[in-house]
């Protein structure tokens, strides 16, 4: 579950990067390009971590948990006003991924990969 949701998050970040590129304007060219590069790089990193979790690579847990903590902070900042539904969605996905990664079964499988 955690790997699948992380892959979905990577896809959404990639889509945001592409949309940002598609909406470049000469007025904010530098900001648009750097934002796109950031989103696409973050998407690539999350996709790699999702694939690594799927392949039971222990090292991927830390970066994914960190990304979820950042996402929880973003959800907190979006809580007010019209963005409340987005805030709830971000928080729920982040919490499901974190719980999935620290669940006993996940921990046992990831630890087994490290030692044997």
C-alpha positions in Angstrom: 0.0 0.0 0.0 2.7 2.5 1.0 4.7 1.8 -2.3 1.5 2.2 -4.4 0.5 5.5 -2.8 4.1 6.8 -3.0 4.0 6.0 -6.7 0.7 7.9 -7.1 2.3 10.9 -5.3 5.2 10.7 -7.7 2.8 10.8 -10.6 1.0 13.8 -9.2 4.2 15.7 -8.8 5.3 14.8 -12.3 1.9 16.1 -13.6 2.4 19.3 -11.7 5.8 19.7 -13.2 4.5 19.2 -16.7 1.6 21.6 -16.1 4.0 24.2 -14.9 6.1 23.8 -18.0 3.0 24.0 -20.2 2.1 27.3 -18.5 5.4 29.1 -18.8 5.3 32.8 -19.5 8.1 35.2 -20.2 7.2 37.3 -17.1 8.1 34.4 -14.7 10.2 32.2 -16.9 12.9 31.5 -14.3 10.4 30.7 -11.6 8.4 28.5 -13.9 11.4 26.5 -15.1 12.9 26.1 -11.6 9.5 25.1 -10.2 9.1 22.5 -13.0 12.6 21.1 -12.4 11.9 20.8 -8.7 8.6 19.0 -9.2 10.0 16.6 -11.8 13.1 15.9 -9.7 10.9 15.2 -6.6 8.7 13.0 -8.7 11.7 11.0 -10.0 13.0 10.6 -6.4 9.6 9.5 -5.1 9.1 7.1 -8.0 12.5 5.6 -7.4 11.7 5.2 -3.7 8.3 3.7 -4.5 10.0 1.2 -6.8 12.6 0.4 -4.2 9.9 -0.2 -1.6 8.1 -2.5 -4.0 11.4 -4.4 -4.4 11.8 -4.5 -0.6 14.8 -2.1 -0.3 15.1 -0.9 3.3 16.9 2.3 2.5 13.8 3.7 0.7 11.7 3.9 3.9 13.5 7.0 5.3 13.1 9.3 2.3 9.5 8.3 1.9 8.7 9.0 5.5 10.4 12.4 5.2 8.3 13.2 2.1 5.2 12.3 4.1 6.2 14.5 7.0 6.7 17.4 4.5 3.3 16.6 3.0 1.7 16.7 6.5 3.2 20.2 7.0 1.7 21.2 3.6 -1.6 19.8 4.6 -1.5 21.8 7.9 -0.8 25.0 5.9 -3.7 24.4 3.5 -6.2 23.8 6.3 -7.9 27.2 6.2 -10.6 28.2 3.7 -11.4 26.5 0.4 -8.3 24.3 0.4 -9.6 22.3 3.4 -10.6 19.2 1.2 -7.1 19.2 -0.4 -5.6 19.4 3.1 -7.6 16.4 4.3 -6.6 14.4 1.3 -2.9 15.2 1.6 -3.0 14.4 5.3 -4.9 11.1 4.9 -2.5 9.8 2.2 0.5 10.8 4.2 -0.7 9.1 7.3 -1.7 5.9 5.4 1.8 5.7 3.9 3.5 6.3 7.3 1.3 3.8 9.0 2.0 1.3 6.2 5.8 1.8 6.5 5.9 1.4 10.3 3.4 -1.5 10.4 4.9 -4.6 11.9 4.6 -6.6 8.7 6.4 -4.0 6.7 9.1 -3.6 9.3 9.7 -7.4 9.4 10.0 -7.7 5.7 12.3 -4.7 5.3 14.5 -5.8 8.2 14.6 -9.3 6.8 16.0 -7.8 3.5 18.8 -6.2 5.4 20.0 -9.2 7.3 19.3 -12.2 5.2 
